[in-house]
Amino acid sequence: MKILLALPIAALFASCASDQDNPLVADSGFAMPAIEHCNTDLRYLNQVAGWQGAWPSRWQGIVAAGPDNADEFIEYWSSASRALADSKARLRQGVRREETAPRAVVLRIHQQVADLSNELSQTNSKYTFPNSDHENAQAWNKLIRKSVAPAVADFEAFLQDEYLPEAQVSPSLSAIKGGETCFANAVTWWTSLVISQDEIERLGWKYINETRAELVKTGSNGESLKAILSRLRQSEKNDETTIDELLDVSESALARAHANTQLAFSKQATHEIAVTKLPLHMQSSFPAGRYLAASEHAPAQYVINPSRPNERRLMAEVIAFHEAIPGHHLWAAYPRDTPVEKYTSGLSGITEGWAIYSEYVADEMGLYSSTYDRQGMMAKHLWAASRLVVEPGLHLRGWSREQAVSFMLENTLMSRTEIELEVDRYIAMPGQSLSYILGANLLLSERQRAREQMGTAFDVRAFHDVVLAAGARPLPIVRDDIRKWSESNH
C-alpha cells in the first residue's frame, strides 16, 4: 500500500459516470433520508452534505479526466439550473409553511454558495477546461459560464434577499411540529439504535468523566485537570504548525499505522490512500477532515481541512487514525472474502463507531508518537462525548446555540471557531454526531464482554475479523455477530 501525500484534489473525482444514474437534485445529499419526513427545510439545506459541496467536486473530476469524454456529462449538467430553480421553489414553500432551516445553518450555506459563485466567475475557474479548441471543452465551458454560474449566483441572491430574513431563529427541532419524534427517528436512522434521551446523556457524561481521568494521568508533577487543559489550550494558541507540516504529520501517522497493522489485525488494507486538502470554498464551514473511498480512477482520500493548522496540530494524529488507518480506510479497504449484505440506514453507527473505536485501538497499538499526541486523542474523545450532551440539549431541551457553544468551550479543548462550526453541524444533521460514541461504546462493551467470556482464548485480531468481515450493518446485528462468535469459541 502507498501513502500519497498531497495528491491534487481533482484526482478524487476522476470518475463521475455513476452519478448520472440519478436525477440531479439540489438538496441536503446523504443527510436527507434521516429527516425527509420532518417539517423542516433541513431536508434541502446542509453545509456538510449539500449540493454546494458535492457538485463542484464532480465538476473537478470531469475537468481532471480531460475533454474527450466530457460530452457524456454535458447533457446531465444542463439540468443544474433547473435543479436550483426547483430547490428555490421548495424553499419558498418552506417560508410559507414556516418550516425554514435555522439561521445558523443558512448563514453557513450562504457563505459557501457565495464563495462558489465567486470561483465560478473567475476566468481561470478550476471548474472549466483551460483554453482549448476541443469541441467538448468549449461546450462544457459554455455550460458552466452561461448556465451554471448564473444559476448559482441567482441562488445566492435568493438566500441573501428572500430566505435568510425568514430563517428560524431557534436551532432546535423542538421548535417545529413533531420535532421530538423527528429527533428520535433521526437518531435511529443514523445509529440503528432505539435509545432514550436519558441514556444518550448518561453515556455522554460517562465518556467525558472517563476521558478526564485518563487525561489527568498524562500530566506531570501532579498537574490538575484544569492545569492540563489550560496548558494545552495555550500551546494551541502558540502553535506555529504550517499546512505542509500538518500534512507531513498525518502522512507519517498513516505510514506508521499501516506498518504495524499486524499488531491488532489479521489483514491489511491493500489499496493506496492519498492525503489531500479540502477545496477552499468549503474550508470555513467544514469539519477538520473526511474520508473518501476509492473510485474507479482515483485512490482513497484522507481530505484535510488546512484552515487554522495551528488549531489542528493537537489532534492531527488521532484524526488521521480515525479517517484512514485503522479507521475508515481500513474498514473500506479490508479484504473481505464474501459479498456483504446491503443496508440503507443505520450505517453511521458502525462506520463512525468503528472510526472512534480505532482511535482507542491505535493507542493500544502504541501508534501515537508522543504524550502530546495521546493528549490529542483524549481531546478528541472529549469532543465526541460532548455531543451526547449537546445534541439532546439543542434539540430536546431547548438550548440556544450559544448555550451549546459554551458547554463545549468548558468541556473540550476546541477553539470557539471550531466549536461554532461543530454546533452548526449538529443543528443541521440531528442524530448523526451521536453515531460516533454510541457505536464505539457498543464495540468496546462487547469486546470486554467477549474477553471476560473467552478468557485466554480471546484474540483481538479474531474479534476485529468478526466486526470487519461482514461490512457495514446495523449495530444490533454487529452485537449479535460478536456474541455468536464469543459463545462458540469459549
C-alpha positions as CSV (number, residue, x, y, z in Angstrom):
1,M,0.0,0.0,0.0
2,K,1.2,3.5,-0.8
3,I,0.6,6.7,1.2
4,L,0.4,9.5,-1.4
5,L,1.0,13.0,0.0
6,A,-1.0,15.9,-1.3
7,L,-2.4,14.3,-4.4
8,P,-4.3,17.1,-6.3
9,I,-7.8,17.2,-5.0
10,A,-9.2,16.9,-8.6
11,A,-8.0,13.3,-8.6
12,L,-10.6,12.5,-6.0
13,F,-13.3,12.8,-8.6
14,A,-12.0,11.4,-11.8
15,S,-14.9,9.0,-12.1
16,C,-18.4,10.7,-12.2
17,A,-20.3,8.4,-14.6
18,S,-22.1,6.5,-11.8
19,D,-23.6,9.8,-10.5
20,Q,-25.6,10.1,-13.7
21,D,-27.8,7.2,-12.8
22,N,-29.7,9.5,-10.5
23,P,-31.6,12.7,-11.5
24,L,-29.8,15.9,-10.5
25,V,-31.3,17.4,-7.3
26,A,-30.1,20.3,-5.2
27,D,-30.8,19.2,-1.7
28,S,-29.0,18.0,1.5
29,G,-27.5,14.9,-0.1
30,F,-26.8,11.9,2.0
31,A,-28.2,13.7,5.1
32,M,-31.7,13.9,3.6
33,P,-33.2,10.5,4.4
34,A,-32.7,10.9,8.1
35,I,-35.2,13.8,8.2
36,E,-37.1,13.5,5.0
37,H,-40.4,13.2,6.9
38,C,-39.7,16.1,9.2
39,N,-41.3,19.6,8.9
40,T,-38.0,21.4,8.2
41,D,-36.1,22.7,5.3
42,L,-33.0,21.0,6.7
43,R,-34.2,18.4,4.1
44,Y,-32.8,20.7,1.4
45,L,-30.1,22.7,3.1
46,N,-26.9,21.2,4.6
47,Q,-23.5,22.8,4.9
48,V,-21.7,19.4,5.1
49,A,-23.6,17.2,2.6
50,G,-25.4,19.7,0.4
51,W,-25.2,20.2,-3.3
52,Q,-22.9,23.2,-3.0
53,G,-20.1,20.9,-1.8
54,A,-20.9,17.8,-3.9
55,W,-21.4,19.4,-7.3
56,P,-18.1,21.2,-7.5
57,S,-16.2,18.1,-6.6
58,R,-17.8,16.3,-9.5
59,W,-17.1,19.2,-11.9
60,Q,-13.4,19.0,-11.0
61,G,-13.5,15.3,-11.8
62,I,-14.8,16.0,-15.2
63,V,-12.2,18.6,-15.9
64,A,-9.4,16.3,-14.5
65,A,-10.5,13.5,-16.7
66,G,-10.0,15.6,-19.8
67,P,-12.3,16.8,-22.6
68,D,-12.5,13.6,-24.6
69,N,-15.3,12.2,-22.5
70,A,-16.9,15.4,-21.3
71,D,-19.7,15.1,-23.9
72,E,-21.4,12.4,-21.8
73,F,-21.7,14.9,-18.8
74,I,-22.9,18.0,-20.7
75,E,-26.5,16.9,-21.1
76,Y,-26.7,15.8,-17.5
77,W,-25.3,19.0,-16.0
78,S,-27.5,21.1,-18.3
79,S,-30.2,20.4,-15.7
80,A,-28.3,22.1,-12.9
81,S,-30.1,25.4,-13.4
82,R,-33.5,23.6,-13.3
83,A,-32.4,21.7,-10.1
84,L,-31.5,25.0,-8.4
85,A,-34.8,26.6,-9.5
86,D,-36.7,23.6,-8.1
87,S,-34.8,24.0,-4.8
88,K,-35.8,27.6,-4.6
89,A,-39.4,26.7,-5.2
90,R,-39.3,24.2,-2.3
91,L,-37.6,26.7,0.0
92,R,-40.2,29.3,-0.8
93,Q,-42.8,26.7,0.3
94,G,-40.9,26.3,3.5
95,V,-41.1,30.1,4.1
96,R,-44.9,30.0,3.6
97,R,-45.2,27.0,5.9
98,E,-42.8,28.4,8.5
99,E,-40.5,25.4,8.1
100,T,-37.4,27.4,7.3
101,A,-34.0,26.0,8.3
102,P,-32.2,27.5,11.3
103,R,-30.4,30.7,10.6
104,A,-27.0,29.4,11.7
105,V,-27.2,26.7,9.0
106,V,-28.4,29.1,6.3
107,L,-25.6,31.5,7.1
108,R,-23.0,28.7,6.6
109,I,-24.6,27.7,3.3
110,H,-24.9,31.2,2.0
111,Q,-21.2,31.8,2.6
112,Q,-20.4,28.5,0.7
113,V,-22.6,29.4,-2.2
114,A,-21.3,33.0,-2.4
115,D,-17.7,31.6,-2.4
116,L,-18.6,29.1,-5.1
117,S,-20.3,31.8,-7.2
118,N,-17.1,33.8,-7.0
119,E,-15.0,30.8,-8.1
120,L,-17.3,30.1,-11.0
121,S,-17.0,33.7,-12.2
122,Q,-13.2,33.6,-12.5
123,T,-11.8,33.4,-16.0
124,N,-9.4,30.6,-15.0
125,S,-12.0,28.7,-12.9
126,K,-10.9,25.2,-11.9
127,Y,-14.4,24.0,-12.9
128,T,-13.7,24.8,-16.6
129,F,-11.2,23.5,-19.1
130,P,-8.1,25.6,-19.9
131,N,-8.3,27.4,-23.3
132,S,-8.8,24.6,-25.8
133,D,-10.1,24.1,-29.4
134,H,-11.6,20.8,-28.3
135,E,-15.4,20.9,-29.1
136,N,-16.3,19.2,-25.8
137,A,-14.2,21.6,-23.8
138,Q,-15.8,24.6,-25.4
139,A,-19.3,23.2,-24.8
140,W,-18.6,22.4,-21.2
141,N,-17.1,25.8,-20.5
142,K,-20.1,27.5,-22.1
143,L,-22.4,25.4,-19.9
144,I,-20.6,26.4,-16.7
145,R,-20.2,30.1,-17.6
146,K,-23.5,30.8,-19.3
147,S,-25.9,28.4,-17.3
148,V,-24.4,27.0,-14.1
149,A,-22.6,30.2,-12.9
150,P,-25.7,32.5,-13.3
151,A,-27.9,29.9,-11.6
152,V,-25.6,29.6,-8.6
153,A,-25.3,33.4,-8.4
154,D,-29.1,33.7,-8.5
155,F,-29.4,31.1,-5.7
156,E,-27.0,33.0,-3.6
157,A,-29.1,36.2,-4.1
158,F,-32.2,34.3,-3.2
159,L,-30.7,33.1,0.1
160,Q,-29.5,36.6,0.9
161,D,-32.6,38.5,0.0
162,E,-35.5,36.2,0.5
163,Y,-34.6,33.2,2.7
164,L,-32.2,34.5,5.3
165,P,-34.7,37.1,6.6
166,E,-37.2,34.3,7.2
167,A,-34.9,31.7,8.6
168,Q,-35.7,30.1,12.0
169,V,-34.0,31.9,14.9
170,S,-34.2,28.7,17.1
171,P,-31.7,26.0,16.3
172,S,-33.9,23.3,17.9
173,L,-36.1,20.6,16.3
174,S,-38.4,21.1,19.3
175,A,-39.4,24.4,17.7
176,I,-41.1,22.6,14.8
177,K,-44.2,20.4,14.8
178,G,-43.3,16.8,15.7
179,G,-39.8,17.9,16.5
180,E,-39.2,15.4,19.3
181,T,-40.3,12.5,17.1
182,C,-38.2,13.8,14.3
183,F,-35.1,13.8,16.5
184,A,-35.8,10.2,17.8
185,N,-36.3,8.9,14.3
186,A,-33.2,10.7,13.0
187,V,-31.1,9.2,15.9
188,T,-32.3,5.7,14.9
189,W,-31.8,6.3,11.2
190,W,-28.2,7.2,11.8
191,T,-27.2,4.9,14.6
192,S,-29.6,1.9,14.1
193,L,-30.4,2.1,17.9
194,V,-33.6,2.9,19.7
195,I,-32.2,4.8,22.7
196,S,-33.7,7.2,25.2
197,Q,-32.6,10.8,25.8
198,D,-31.5,9.9,29.4
199,E,-29.3,7.0,28.1
200,I,-27.7,9.2,25.5
201,E,-26.8,11.8,28.1
202,R,-25.7,9.2,30.6
203,L,-23.2,7.7,28.1
204,G,-22.0,11.2,27.2
205,W,-21.1,12.0,30.8
206,K,-19.6,8.6,31.3
207,Y,-17.1,9.1,28.5
208,I,-16.5,12.7,29.5
209,N,-15.6,11.7,33.0
210,E,-13.5,8.7,32.0
211,T,-11.6,10.8,29.5
212,R,-10.9,13.5,32.1
213,A,-9.5,10.8,34.4
214,E,-7.2,9.5,31.7
215,L,-6.1,13.0,30.8
216,V,-5.0,13.6,34.4
217,K,-2.8,10.5,34.2
218,T,-0.8,12.1,31.4
219,G,0.1,15.2,33.5
220,S,3.4,15.8,35.2
221,N,4.2,16.8,38.7
222,G,0.7,16.2,39.9
223,E,-1.0,18.6,37.4
224,S,-4.7,19.0,37.8
225,L,-7.1,18.6,35.0
226,K,-7.7,22.3,34.9
227,A,-3.9,22.9,34.6
228,I,-3.5,20.4,31.8
229,L,-6.4,21.8,29.8
230,S,-5.1,25.3,30.3
231,R,-1.6,24.3,29.1
232,L,-2.9,22.5,26.1
233,R,-5.2,25.5,25.1
234,Q,-2.2,27.8,25.4
235,S,0.0,25.5,23.4
236,E,-2.6,25.6,20.6
237,K,-2.6,29.4,20.6
238,N,1.2,29.5,20.4
239,D,1.4,26.7,17.8
240,E,3.2,27.6,14.5
241,T,2.4,24.5,12.5
242,T,2.2,25.1,8.8
243,I,-0.1,23.4,6.4
244,D,2.8,21.3,4.9
245,E,3.8,20.2,8.4
246,L,0.2,19.2,9.2
247,L,0.2,17.1,6.0
248,D,3.6,15.6,7.0
249,V,2.4,14.6,10.5
250,S,-0.7,13.0,9.0
251,E,1.3,11.1,6.4
252,S,3.8,9.8,9.0
253,A,1.0,8.7,11.3
254,L,-0.7,6.7,8.5
255,A,2.6,5.1,7.3
256,R,3.3,4.0,10.9
257,A,-0.3,2.6,11.3
258,H,0.0,0.6,8.1
259,A,3.4,-0.8,9.0
260,N,2.1,-2.0,12.4
261,T,-1.4,-3.3,11.3
262,Q,-0.5,-6.8,12.3
263,L,-0.4,-5.8,15.9
264,A,-4.2,-5.8,16.1
265,F,-5.4,-7.1,12.7
266,S,-5.1,-10.2,10.7
267,K,-5.3,-8.4,7.3
268,Q,-4.0,-5.1,5.9
269,A,-5.6,-2.6,3.6
270,T,-4.0,-3.1,0.2
271,H,-5.4,-0.1,-1.5
272,E,-3.4,3.2,-1.5
273,I,-4.6,6.3,0.2
274,A,-3.8,9.9,-0.6
275,V,-3.6,12.8,1.8
276,T,-5.2,15.9,0.2
277,K,-6.5,19.3,1.0
278,L,-10.2,20.4,1.1
279,P,-11.3,22.9,-1.6
280,L,-11.1,26.5,-0.5
281,H,-14.8,27.3,-0.7
282,M,-15.7,24.6,1.8
283,Q,-12.9,25.2,4.4
284,S,-14.7,27.8,6.6
285,S,-17.8,25.6,7.2
286,F,-16.4,22.1,7.1
287,P,-15.0,19.8,9.8
288,A,-11.3,19.0,10.3
289,G,-11.2,16.1,7.9
290,R,-13.1,13.4,6.0
291,Y,-12.5,10.1,4.2
292,L,-13.5,9.4,0.6
293,A,-13.4,5.8,-0.6
294,A,-11.5,4.9,-3.8
295,S,-13.2,5.4,-7.1
296,E,-12.5,3.5,-10.4
297,H,-9.9,6.1,-11.4
298,A,-8.6,7.6,-8.1
299,P,-7.3,6.3,-4.8
300,A,-9.0,6.6,-1.4
301,Q,-8.5,10.0,0.1
302,Y,-7.9,11.4,3.6
303,V,-9.0,15.0,3.0
304,I,-7.6,17.5,5.5
305,N,-9.2,20.9,6.1
306,P,-6.0,23.0,6.0
307,S,-7.5,26.2,7.6
308,R,-6.2,27.1,11.0
309,P,-3.4,24.5,11.0
310,N,-2.2,25.7,14.5
311,E,-5.5,24.6,15.9
312,R,-5.4,21.2,14.2
313,R,-2.0,20.1,15.2
314,L,-3.1,18.7,18.7
315,M,-5.5,16.2,17.1
316,A,-3.6,15.7,13.8
317,E,-2.6,12.1,14.6
318,V,-5.9,10.9,16.1
319,I,-7.9,12.3,13.2
320,A,-5.6,10.6,10.7
321,F,-6.1,7.3,12.5
322,H,-9.9,7.9,12.6
323,E,-10.2,8.8,8.9
324,A,-7.7,6.4,7.5
325,I,-5.9,3.5,9.3
326,P,-7.1,1.8,11.4
327,G,-10.3,3.8,10.9
328,H,-12.4,4.4,7.8
329,H,-9.8,3.4,5.2
330,L,-9.0,0.0,6.8
331,W,-12.8,-0.5,7.1
332,A,-13.4,0.3,3.4
333,A,-10.3,-1.5,2.1
334,Y,-10.4,-4.5,4.3
335,P,-10.1,-7.7,2.3
336,R,-13.5,-9.5,2.5
337,D,-13.9,-13.0,1.3
338,T,-17.6,-12.9,0.6
339,P,-20.0,-10.2,-0.6
340,V,-21.6,-8.1,2.2
341,E,-25.3,-7.6,2.7
342,K,-26.5,-4.1,1.8
343,Y,-28.5,-1.9,4.2
344,T,-29.9,1.5,3.6
345,S,-29.9,3.1,7.1
346,G,-28.2,3.0,10.5
347,L,-24.7,2.5,9.0
348,S,-23.2,5.6,10.6
349,G,-23.4,3.8,13.9
350,I,-20.9,1.1,12.8
351,T,-18.8,3.1,10.4
352,E,-18.3,6.1,12.6
353,G,-18.4,3.9,15.7
354,W,-15.6,1.9,14.2
355,A,-13.6,5.0,13.5
356,I,-13.8,6.2,17.1
357,Y,-13.1,2.7,18.4
358,S,-10.0,2.7,16.1
359,E,-8.6,5.7,17.9
360,Y,-8.6,3.6,21.1
361,V,-7.0,0.7,19.2
362,A,-4.3,3.0,17.8
363,D,-3.4,3.8,21.4
364,E,-3.3,0.1,22.3
365,M,-1.0,-0.4,19.3
366,G,1.4,2.3,20.5
367,L,0.9,4.4,17.4
368,Y,0.7,7.9,19.0
369,S,4.2,9.4,18.7
370,S,4.2,11.5,21.9
371,T,2.3,12.2,25.1
372,Y,1.1,15.4,23.4
373,D,-0.4,13.3,20.6
374,R,-2.0,11.0,23.1
375,Q,-3.5,14.0,24.8
376,G,-4.8,15.0,21.4
377,M,-6.6,11.6,21.3
378,M,-8.2,12.4,24.6
379,A,-9.1,15.9,23.5
380,K,-10.9,14.3,20.5
381,H,-12.8,11.9,22.9
382,L,-13.9,14.8,25.0
383,W,-15.2,16.4,21.8
384,A,-17.0,13.3,20.7
385,A,-18.5,12.6,24.1
386,S,-19.7,16.2,24.5
387,R,-22.0,15.6,21.5
388,L,-24.2,13.3,23.5
389,V,-25.0,16.1,25.9
390,V,-25.1,18.9,23.3
391,E,-27.4,17.3,20.7
392,P,-30.2,16.5,23.2
393,G,-29.6,19.9,24.8
394,L,-30.2,21.6,21.4
395,H,-33.0,19.5,20.0
396,L,-34.9,18.4,23.1
397,R,-34.0,20.7,26.0
398,G,-34.3,24.0,24.1
399,W,-30.7,25.1,24.4
400,S,-29.7,28.1,22.4
401,R,-26.7,27.9,20.0
402,E,-24.7,29.9,22.5
403,Q,-25.5,27.5,25.3
404,A,-24.2,24.6,23.2
405,V,-21.1,26.6,22.3
406,S,-20.5,27.5,26.0
407,F,-20.8,23.9,27.1
408,M,-18.2,22.8,24.6
409,L,-15.9,25.6,25.4
410,E,-15.9,24.4,29.0
411,N,-15.7,20.7,28.3
412,T,-13.4,20.4,25.3
413,L,-10.1,21.8,24.0
414,M,-11.5,23.1,20.8
415,S,-11.4,26.8,19.8
416,R,-14.6,28.9,19.6
417,T,-14.4,28.9,15.8
418,E,-14.2,25.2,15.6
419,I,-16.9,24.7,18.2
420,E,-19.3,27.0,16.3
421,L,-18.7,25.0,13.2
422,E,-19.4,21.8,15.0
423,V,-22.5,23.1,16.8
424,D,-23.9,24.2,13.5
425,R,-23.3,20.8,12.1
426,Y,-25.3,19.2,15.0
427,I,-28.1,21.7,14.2
428,A,-28.1,20.7,10.5
429,M,-27.7,16.9,10.9
430,P,-29.6,15.9,14.1
431,G,-28.6,12.5,15.3
432,Q,-25.6,12.0,13.1
433,S,-22.9,13.1,15.6
434,L,-24.3,10.6,18.2
435,S,-23.2,7.7,16.0
436,Y,-19.5,8.0,16.9
437,I,-19.6,7.4,20.7
438,L,-22.7,5.2,20.6
439,G,-21.1,2.9,18.0
440,A,-17.7,2.9,19.8
441,N,-19.4,2.2,23.1
442,L,-21.1,-0.9,21.7
443,L,-17.8,-2.2,20.3
444,L,-15.8,-1.5,23.4
445,S,-18.5,-3.0,25.7
446,E,-18.9,-6.1,23.5
447,R,-15.1,-6.6,23.3
448,Q,-14.9,-6.5,27.1
449,R,-17.8,-9.0,27.4
450,A,-16.2,-11.4,24.9
451,R,-12.8,-11.1,26.7
452,E,-14.4,-12.0,30.0
453,Q,-16.4,-14.9,28.5
454,M,-13.5,-16.3,26.4
455,G,-10.6,-15.8,28.8
456,T,-7.2,-16.8,27.3
457,A,-9.0,-17.9,24.1
458,F,-9.8,-14.3,23.3
459,D,-7.8,-12.9,20.3
460,V,-8.3,-9.3,19.4
461,R,-7.4,-9.9,15.8
462,A,-10.1,-12.5,15.5
463,F,-12.5,-10.1,17.2
464,H,-11.7,-7.5,14.6
465,D,-12.3,-10.0,11.8
466,V,-15.8,-10.6,13.2
467,V,-16.6,-6.9,13.2
468,L,-15.0,-6.1,9.8
469,A,-15.7,-9.2,7.7
470,A,-19.5,-8.7,7.3
471,G,-19.2,-5.0,6.4
472,A,-21.5,-2.2,7.4
473,R,-24.7,-3.3,9.1
474,P,-26.9,-2.1,11.9
475,L,-25.3,-2.1,15.4
476,P,-27.7,-4.7,16.8
477,I,-26.5,-7.1,14.1
478,V,-22.9,-6.4,14.9
479,R,-23.6,-7.2,18.6
480,D,-25.3,-10.5,17.6
481,D,-22.3,-11.4,15.4
482,I,-19.9,-10.8,18.2
483,R,-21.9,-12.8,20.7
484,K,-22.3,-15.7,18.4
485,W,-18.6,-15.8,17.8
486,S,-17.6,-15.5,21.5
487,E,-20.2,-18.1,22.6
488,S,-19.0,-20.6,20.0
489,N,-15.3,-20.1,20.8
490,H,-15.0,-20.0,24.6
